[in-house]
Amino acid sequence: MNAEERFNRLGLRLPPAPAPLGVYKPYLIDGKYLYLSGHGPVREDKTLIIGRIGRELDLEEGKLAARQVGLTMLSTICTHIGSLNKIKRVIKILGMVNCTPDFERHPYVINGCSELFAAVWGEENGVGVRSAVGFGSLPDNIPVEIEAMFELV
């Protein structure tokens, strides 16, 4: 089964790919690598999930927000690259968690995105290296921002 077929079997829907709201590119291809700028959790209606984890959102809501970021990234790939099948593997994910100072479960939150990518590209190609870190704030008070690097087919 290829990535598009795996995604379709998950029964999930992609939100619209976000347009840049600043001076940056949402994606960049360099040779055989695709870089995605930091993405936030965009819903199907184009609104953002907002709130700080440990205050407005709990751990599970944070993990779901990270999965929504992953879906937003998949939308950027489909919109600009054409197909999830053009990705050979995930190389790296940097997950940033907007959380209270006492929050310590950043990796668990970012698993929401990592588990999605593993389901789409399989365990071997969908899991790359990763960092998950906490921040005192993120743009527009989003709970999670993730950037990633992929190898193209």
Helices and strands as residue ranges (DSSP letters): H 3-10, E 27-30, E 33-39, H 59-80, G 84-86, E 87-98, H 106-126, E 129-135, G 139-141, E 144-152
